[in-house]
């Protein structure tokens, strides 16, 4: 599923909205960043727990995000070759955001 298709599916969910970050379209849940395409790397960025970032990187599904030479511990790049799973990854970011809001 392409990023655009995944976005369309996610926007049908309560609380998920279009927004921007770094002048780029993104998805948010009640103000919390979920995901966006990072065209410079041809990859999806999602926000999940630091443990999940490490897991995705170690399994080879994700790449650390370090745009400013500083590692973003809760952001991971999911390369375009895994776009069939983009909706699942964005759903995972949504679950992470929802769990953080309930704390």
Secondary structure in CASP SS format (residue, H / E / C, confidence):
PFRMAT SS
TARGET T0000
AUTHOR 0000-0000-0000
METHOD secondary structure of the structure
MODEL  1
X C 1.00
X C 1.00
X H 1.00
X H 1.00
X H 1.00
X H 1.00
X H 1.00
X H 1.00
X H 1.00
X H 1.00
X H 1.00
X C 1.00
X C 1.00
X C 1.00
X C 1.00
X E 1.00
X E 1.00
X E 1.00
X E 1.00
X E 1.00
X E 1.00
X C 1.00
X C 1.00
X E 1.00
X E 1.00
X E 1.00
X E 1.00
X E 1.00
X E 1.00
X C 1.00
X C 1.00
X E 1.00
X E 1.00
X E 1.00
X E 1.00
X E 1.00
X E 1.00
X E 1.00
X C 1.00
X C 1.00
X C 1.00
X C 1.00
X E 1.00
X E 1.00
X E 1.00
X E 1.00
X E 1.00
X C 1.00
X C 1.00
X H 1.00
X H 1.00
X H 1.00
X H 1.00
X H 1.00
X H 1.00
X H 1.00
X H 1.00
X H 1.00
X H 1.00
X C 1.00
X C 1.00
X C 1.00
X E 1.00
X E 1.00
X C 1.00
X C 1.00
X C 1.00
X C 1.00
X C 1.00
X C 1.00
X C 1.00
X C 1.00
X C 1.00
X C 1.00
X E 1.00
X E 1.00
X E 1.00
X E 1.00
X E 1.00
X H 1.00
X H 1.00
X H 1.00
X H 1.00
X H 1.00
X H 1.00
X H 1.00
X H 1.00
X H 1.00
X H 1.00
X H 1.00
X H 1.00
X H 1.00
X H 1.00
X H 1.00
X H 1.00
X H 1.00
X H 1.00
X H 1.00
X H 1.00
X H 1.00
X H 1.00
X C 1.00
X C 1.00
END
